[in-house]
Amino acid sequence: MIRPTEMLSAKTLADPRSRQARADLATFASDERMVQLCNLEAMDQIRRWRADFQPEQVVPYATAEEKITGTTIAANGAAFRSRRNWYGLKFRCQLAHDGESVVGFGFLVGDPVAREKWDELGLPAVH
């Protein structure tokens, strides 16, 4: 697992271009808001880790449901889309006690997901 020491999602959300994302997050139920914060953290961390990846979407339940325990989310069957392809992803995300910010994160990028599995896994094709 790659364990970054700097969390990035708060900085991304503080950017004026993220105004709509901040507004959307405020409308989500607590668990969904935590999942979306972790998805954002995943995209930011993957982008920083390898510049050739340009993550644009994360599905935390592609091959297995994510597990929420308190303020920890474990997504062992996640996937992310980058440059018109889907890749396997595993992450563990720790949020602050109020569930409003990411305080710890670890991830592992897997293999590309075969195109013929996208529909079965609910991974939208890129048009």
C-alpha positions in Angstrom: 0.0 0.0 0.0 1.1 3.5 -0.8 0.7 5.7 2.3 1.0 9.4 1.5 1.8 11.7 4.3 0.0 14.7 2.9 -3.8 14.7 2.4 -4.9 16.6 -0.7 -8.7 16.7 -0.9 -9.1 19.7 1.5 -6.8 21.8 -0.7 -8.7 20.7 -3.8 -12.0 21.6 -2.3 -10.7 25.0 -1.1 -9.9 25.9 -4.7 -12.5 28.4 -6.0 -13.1 26.1 -9.0 -14.5 23.5 -6.6 -17.4 25.7 -5.5 -20.0 23.4 -7.0 -18.4 20.3 -5.5 -18.4 21.9 -2.1 -22.1 22.8 -2.5 -22.9 19.2 -3.7 -21.1 17.6 -0.7 -23.2 19.7 1.7 -26.3 18.0 0.4 -25.2 14.4 0.9 -26.0 12.2 3.9 -23.0 11.7 6.2 -21.9 8.3 4.9 -22.2 9.4 1.2 -20.2 12.6 2.0 -17.5 10.5 3.6 -17.3 8.2 0.5 -17.2 11.2 -1.9 -14.4 12.8 0.2 -12.4 9.6 0.0 -13.1 9.2 -3.7 -11.7 12.7 -4.2 -8.7 11.9 -2.1 -8.1 8.8 -4.1 -8.1 10.8 -7.4 -5.8 13.4 -6.0 -3.3 10.9 -4.6 -3.2 8.8 -7.7 -2.6 11.9 -9.8 0.2 13.0 -7.6 1.7 9.5 -7.4 1.9 9.0 -11.2 1.4 11.9 -13.6 0.5 9.6 -16.5 -2.7 8.8 -14.6 -5.5 11.4 -14.9 -8.2 10.0 -12.6 -11.6 11.5 -13.4 -14.0 9.1 -11.5 -13.8 6.5 -8.8 -16.3 3.7 -8.2 -15.6 2.4 -4.7 -17.8 -0.7 -5.1 -16.8 -2.0 -8.5 -16.0 -5.6 -7.5 -16.8 -5.5 -3.7 -18.9 -3.2 -1.5 -17.0 -0.6 0.4 -17.1 -1.0 4.2 -17.7 2.0 6.4 -16.7 1.5 10.1 -17.1 4.7 12.1 -15.0 7.2 10.1 -12.9 4.6 8.2 -13.8 3.5 4.7 -12.2 0.4 3.2 -12.7 0.0 -0.5 -11.0 -3.3 -1.5 -12.9 -3.6 -4.8 -12.8 -0.1 -6.2 -11.9 1.1 -9.7 -11.0 4.5 -11.2 -11.2 5.8 -14.7 -8.2 7.5 -16.3 -7.6 8.4 -20.0 -10.7 6.4 -21.1 -9.7 3.2 -19.2 -10.7 1.7 -15.9 -8.1 0.4 -13.4 -8.5 -1.7 -10.2 -8.1 0.2 -7.0 -7.9 -0.6 -3.3 -7.9 2.1 -0.7 -8.4 2.7 3.0 -9.5 6.2 4.0 -9.6 7.6 7.5 -11.7 10.7 8.1 -11.6 13.2 11.0 -14.0 12.4 13.9 -16.6 14.8 12.3 -16.3 13.0 9.0 -15.6 16.2 7.2 -12.0 15.8 6.2 -9.5 13.1 5.3 -6.8 12.5 7.9 -5.2 9.3 6.6 -5.1 7.4 3.3 -3.5 4.4 1.7 -4.0 3.0 -1.8 -2.9 0.4 -4.2 -3.5 0.6 -8.0 -4.3 -2.6 -9.7 -4.4 -3.8 -13.3 -6.6 -2.4 -16.1 -10.1 -3.7 -16.0 -10.9 -5.6 -19.2 -13.3 -3.6 -21.4 -15.8 -6.6 -21.6 -16.2 -6.4 -17.8 -17.2 -2.7 -17.6 -20.9 -3.2 -18.0 -21.0 -6.1 -15.6 -19.2 -4.1 -13.0 -21.3 -0.9 -13.6 -18.3 1.0 -14.9 -19.6 3.6 -17.4 -18.0 3.6 -20.8 -16.4 6.8 -21.9 -18.3 8.5 -24.8 
